[in-house]
Amino acid sequence: MKVLEHFVTITKHRHEVIKNCKKAGILWQGLFHDLSKYMPREFWLGAKYYQGNKSPNVGERLEKGYSDAWMHHKGRNKHHFEYWTDYRPETREYGPVKMPIKYVKEMFCDRVAASRIYRGKDYSDAYPLEYFLGGKGKRIIDSETSDLLEEWLTMLKEKGEKETFAHIRKVDNY
């Protein structure tokens, strides 16, 4: 039963992201969003650790100390800020790099969709920002990328989806 529930959840999430990507003007990206979740390495671990109200990666981390599914996923999906780490010649250290705008847009769409799916009837346009702020200072993300995502999530909370997606569609760079 967990296999079917997991499949339904990831598919509902993906369809929600596709709708959001269309609103953000990046439909083509949305059509390819999170296809790696259907690959055996991610899918079967997701089904094993399925909980319904949060990412299965949480359960896998609790059991193993890490999530093999997440390691696979973040390395293949450029809308995750964790993908965007590299050696930085100016600091001579490994660290976060600025994300291209098209992936920041998809990350926004993904976060809104995940909030809607996991919160269900308790979703509000304020929740994606609350969730983001809850992890602020703990994540390793480029500061400009983080600031832009926070700006859009704040706009979502204050002005709603219609105005926020209209704004995001017009943004070409930052």
KAFENCOR-V203865 format. One line per field, one symbol per residue. ss: DSSP state (a for helix, b for strand, c for the rest). psi: psi as a letter, one per 40 degrees, with the letter a starting at -180 (. if undefined). burial: b if it has 24 or more other C-alpha atoms within 12 Angstrom, else e. A space follows every 10 residues. Layout:
ss->???
psi->???
burial->???
This chain:
ss->caaaaaaaaa aaaaaaaaaa aaaaccaaaa acccaaaaca aaaaaaaacc cccccaaaaa aaaacccaaa aaaacccccc aaacbbbbcc ccbbbbcccc aaaaaaaaaa aaaaaaaaaa aaccccaaaa aaaacccccc ccaaaaaaaa aaaaaaaaac aaaaaaaaaa cccc
psi->dddddddddd dddddddddd dddeefdddd dehfdeeeid ddddddddeh ddeihddddd dddeeihddd ddddeeheeh dddgiihhdd efihaiihii dddddddddd dddddddddb eeiieddddd ddddeheeig ihdddddddd ddddddddei ddddddddde hdi.
burial->eeeeebbebb bebbbbbbbb bbbbbbeebb eebbbbbbee ebbbbbbbbb ebeebbbbbb eeeeeebbbb ebbbeebbbb bbbbeeeeee eeeeebbbbb bbbbbbbbbb bbbbbbbbee eeebbbbbbe bbeeeeeeee bbeebbebbb bbbbbbbeee beebbeebbe eeee
